[in-house]
Amino acid sequence: MRQSFKYRLYPNKRQQPLIDETLEHCRLRYNRVLAERQEAYEKSGKTLS
């Protein structure tokens, strides 16, 4: 059986912009890698791992 946990963060005013920036970088990187995988699949028919 899998077990999961939820955590709630309560950042202060100084921490919030840093969290937002980190999440933005993660989002951009994920989308860039996803685009690379899609492009590779369209060109060769094989997915990247």
C-alpha positions in Angstrom: 0.0 0.0 0.0 1.3 3.5 -0.8 1.3 6.2 1.8 1.2 9.9 1.1 1.8 13.0 3.1 0.6 16.5 2.7 2.5 19.5 4.1 1.4 23.1 4.2 3.9 25.9 4.0 3.5 29.3 5.7 6.2 31.4 4.2 7.0 34.8 5.4 7.1 37.9 3.1 10.8 37.4 2.5 10.5 33.7 1.6 7.5 34.0 -0.7 9.3 35.6 -3.7 12.1 33.0 -3.4 9.6 30.2 -3.5 7.8 31.8 -6.5 11.1 32.1 -8.4 12.1 28.5 -7.7 8.7 27.2 -8.9 8.9 29.4 -12.0 12.4 27.9 -12.8 11.0 24.4 -12.3 8.1 25.1 -14.6 10.3 26.5 -17.3 12.7 23.6 -17.1 9.9 21.0 -17.2 8.3 22.6 -20.2 11.6 22.8 -22.0 12.4 19.1 -21.4 8.9 18.2 -22.5 9.3 20.1 -25.7 12.6 18.3 -26.4 11.0 14.9 -25.8 8.1 15.7 -28.1 10.5 17.0 -30.8 12.7 13.9 -30.6 9.6 11.6 -30.8 8.3 13.5 -33.9 11.7 13.2 -35.6 12.6 9.6 -34.8 9.5 8.0 -33.4 11.3 7.2 -30.2 11.0 8.8 -26.8 13.9 10.1 -24.7 14.4 8.6 -21.3 
